[in-house]
Amino acid sequence: MTEREQPGAATAPAAEATGGVRRALALLVAGAMFMEILDATVIAPAAPHIAASFGVPAVAVNVAITAYVLALAVLIPISGWLADRFGARRIFVTAIVVFTVASIGCAAGPSLPVLPATRVLQGLGGAMMVPVGRLVVLRTTAKPDLIRAIAYLTWPALVAPVIAPALGGVLATYASWRWIFLINVPLGLAALLLAVRLVPDVRAAGTVPLDWRGFALVATGVAALVVGMEDIGSTHPDAVVIAAGLAAGGAALVAAMRYLMRTPRPLVDLRIVRIPTYRVTALAGSGYRGAITAIPFLLPLFFQLGFGWTAAQAGFAVIALFAGNVGIKPATTPLMRRFGIRTVMIGAVTGGIACLVGMAFLTDTTPLPLLLGLLAASGVVRSIGFSAYNSVAFADVPGERMTSANTLFSTLQELGAGLGVAVGALLVRLGGPVADATGLGDGAAEPFRVAFVLLGVLLLVPLVEAVRLPRSAGSVVTGRAAD
């Protein structure tokens, strides 16, 4: 929907009239995001236990992961329209109910075919829950307070992917894999009670009919792309599935972009990317998110296959990333206010490259304090980078275009994270031949070393885009005048 067609007058108070961040609302949405992101990643370390209980190969459980990500990616584009049409509170509450009930279904699943079906239902709830919750926070927060609100919404993306491997492994090993889903039940019930009280009934003053053609093109393209990317990261990738998925996804998304740019009432207004601060987050920021998200995925494998560590040792070592994330979080907002978002973003991307290169030089004889210190430093720059990108994303987006901006941002964020894991797996496979060709050796750790360096090379693209930002980027949310 374009700016002209969306009056932007919501039934809730305007953002500028709220005066500050509604902390309880922001924390509620952050908790919902934590549940959604955790469920997207926590199942992987428990796959062998799930497979054993169903009597199937461990690789077969990958379909449950793909089903969840697929449902999320396909349905996110429609979430903004649903919120405008039926009201944010109704959609958010419904999403929590669907997600919680689906979690019970996942835990009670008697066979493998049932698990992907309930995971699709979970994805349906997550696709409505997270984007709609973030949209409410964005619409009810004044621009000068946006940086504080975004700080609350950033920590789930920092924490959940890091603790998921350890949590999934511990629950599957010492309790049951079914508890991975049952822990959502008390969280969902608490979120439901709070949502009824805290979420305002934000909705557009007038909505247009759903752009079914745009939705079909976007859904087809995203679905095919996710299938291709997920197969890249599977244990036994199928070249035909990968090629068909990526080709079909690319063709459908190109057709979708051409259509959405021409139609007067698009499902997603792509013209929003003309705003420089939004574009750097939506495009380059998705690449940054993908590369950084691959790190917690690769590290446990690197430690187990390359160093001979146990799964528990590897999982607990990665918690150092979590320590870095949390330790620096209170300082991210002051850093952006003091130095500006552009400078902080450049520093975070540069620091991420340095940490990736450092990981490539780790060995099984590296002193543990040094290894943990490097992982903690990686967590620090990860936290700073995510905060900078998320804060600048909506800095210059007008309130009446927030729905389209949030919908596109959510879709690209989900694709970026999925692409990061798939690309990480692909780089490890490429790392073996590269290590052999360059004389690095044929040890189990060498492919991971090459993958870390190549991920650092990929971060050069968001680094260049960050350098190209004006010094005043995001000043409306930081309150800092350009030098």
Stockholm file with secondary structure:
# STOCKHOLM 1.0

chainA/1-483         MTEREQPGAATAPAAEATGGVRRALALLVAGAMFMEILDATVIAPAAPHIAASFGVPAVAVNVAITAYVLALAVLIPISGWLADRFGARRIFVTAIVVFTVASIGCAAGPSLPVLPATRVLQGLGGAMMVPVGRLVVLRTTAKPDLIRAIAYLTWPALVAPVIAPALGGVLATYASWRWIFLINVPLGLAALLLAVRLVPDVRAAGTVPLDWRGFALVATGVAALVVGMEDIGSTHPDAVVIAAGLAAGGAALVAAMRYLMRTPRPLVDLRIVRIPTYRVTALAGSGYRGAITAIPFLLPLFFQLGFGWTAAQAGFAVIALFAGNVGIKPATTPLMRRFGIRTVMIGAVTGGIACLVGMAFLTDTTPLPLLLGLLAASGVVRSIGFSAYNSVAFADVPGERMTSANTLFSTLQELGAGLGVAVGALLVRLGGPVADATGLGDGAAEPFRVAFVLLGVLLLVPLVEAVRLPRSAGSVVTGRAAD
#=GR chainA/1-483 SS CCTTTCCCCCSSCCHHHHCSCCHHHHHHHHHHHHHHHHHHHTTGGGHHHHHHHHTSCGGGGHHHHHHHHHHHHHHHHHHHHHHHHHCHHHHHHHHHHHHHHHHHHHHHCCSTTHHHHHHHHHHHHHHHHHHHHHHHHHHTSCGGGHHHHHHHHHHHHHHHHHHHHHHHHHHHHHSCTTHHHHTHHHHHHHHHHHHHHHCCCCCCSSCCCCCHHHHHHHHHHHHHHHHHHHHHTSSSCCHHHHHHHHHHHHHHHHHHHHHHHHCSSCSSCGGGGGSHHHHIIIIIHHHHHHHHHHHHHHHHHIIIIIHCCCHHHHHHHHHHHHHHHHHHHHHHHHHHHHHCHHHHHHHHHHHHHHHHHHHHTCCTTSCHHHHHHHHHHHHHHHHHHHHHHHHHHTTTCCGGGHHHHHHHHHHHHHHHHHHHHHHHHHHHHHHHHHHHHHTCCCCTTHHHHHHHHHHHHHTHHHHHHHHHSCTTTTHHHHCCCCC
#=GC SS_cons         CCTTTCCCCCSSCCHHHHCSCCHHHHHHHHHHHHHHHHHHHTTGGGHHHHHHHHTSCGGGGHHHHHHHHHHHHHHHHHHHHHHHHHCHHHHHHHHHHHHHHHHHHHHHCCSTTHHHHHHHHHHHHHHHHHHHHHHHHHHTSCGGGHHHHHHHHHHHHHHHHHHHHHHHHHHHHHSCTTHHHHTHHHHHHHHHHHHHHHCCCCCCSSCCCCCHHHHHHHHHHHHHHHHHHHHHTSSSCCHHHHHHHHHHHHHHHHHHHHHHHHCSSCSSCGGGGGSHHHHIIIIIHHHHHHHHHHHHHHHHHIIIIIHCCCHHHHHHHHHHHHHHHHHHHHHHHHHHHHHCHHHHHHHHHHHHHHHHHHHHTCCTTSCHHHHHHHHHHHHHHHHHHHHHHHHHHTTTCCGGGHHHHHHHHHHHHHHHHHHHHHHHHHHHHHHHHHHHHHTCCCCTTHHHHHHHHHHHHHTHHHHHHHHHSCTTTTHHHHCCCCC
//
